[in-house]
Amino acid sequence: MEPLRTLAAALAAGPVVLDGGLSNQLQAQGCDLSGSLWSARQLADDPRQIAAAHTAYVRAGAQVLITSSYQATFEGFARQGLEPRETAGLLARSVELAKTAAAAAGHEVWVAASVGPYGAMLADGSEYRGRYGLGVRELERFHRPRIEALAAAGPDVLALETVPDTDEAAALLSAAEGCGVPVWLSYTLAGGRTRAGQDAAEAFRLAAGRDEVIAVGVNCCDPREAAAAVALASRVTGKPAVVYPNSGEQWDAAARAWRGGSAYDPAQVREWRAAGARLVGGCCRVGPAQIGELARLLAPESGEGHGTDRRE
């Protein structure tokens, strides 16, 4: 259903449940994601699959749907022969698909337009390293056209996500400034530092004092690191924290496969909430089942009563 409040207002009132990983849900639906465009490929090839993935998360109780634009860029689609006009249309489609799924829900659902890092376009695991050899100005020029196209489609928020270093965070925040849509900023960390090895407190501090930033935190990190990162982000910025870790498995970019076992436990949400998290969910390899359990754990506290059994 159409949200009755802004997402910022909802975060002020209590916890809000994000969806989980889009790519793993698309794979569960039988989609081939072997190309460099990853899940963004379905925007052109079979958008019905994206709609079905969003619906699966809505039914699980998600209150925020993240669009399929993480790896959708003008440069990436140009390599597939698409003109800028066509790419802009696909970016708008990513928002429209999430909006349609949100409108059909029996509870408030907000749409977050995903703005992935430069490294996602390279499709070689660079988002887990950062330091691409580009300066802030160059990264800003890369991100601005996509941010403008997504903002024009009318999402509730922009998700500046899986950011590996402070240079890219600065570029994203600058590119999004004045776009008319609020943002959240989430880094991917390892060992308590950005993937580029920078101090996490300094990284989070970039978002402090920016009114357009409604939440700051982490995503696509090991869930065992999430609570400490959430506490730090909340303390440094004074803003609601966002947290949506991956399963804890490790991405092998050469093999294009995840290695290791899952450490994601929805019950960890209690610790994240105590540390200051307001926007909570999952990233890669976290599916509707885990999001459904997370939503059930948070429902009594949030008072929303969202979820398949109660509202749909």
ABEGO torsion letter per residue (X at the ends): XBBABBAAAAAAAEBBBBBBBAAAAAAAAGBBAABAAEAAAAAAABAAAAAAAAAAAAAAGBABBBBAAAABBAAAAAAAGBBAAAAAAAAAAAAAAAAAAAAABABBBBBBBBBBBAAAAAGAGAAAAEGAGBBAAAAAAAAAAAAAAAAAAGBABBBBBGBABAAAAAAAAAAABGAGBBBBBBBBBBGGBBAAGBBAAAAAAAABGBAABABBEBBGBBAAAAAAAAAAAAAAAGBBBBBBBBAGBBBBAAAGBBBEBBABBAAAAAAAAAAGBABBBBBBGBBAAAAAAAAAAAAAAAGAGBEAAAAX
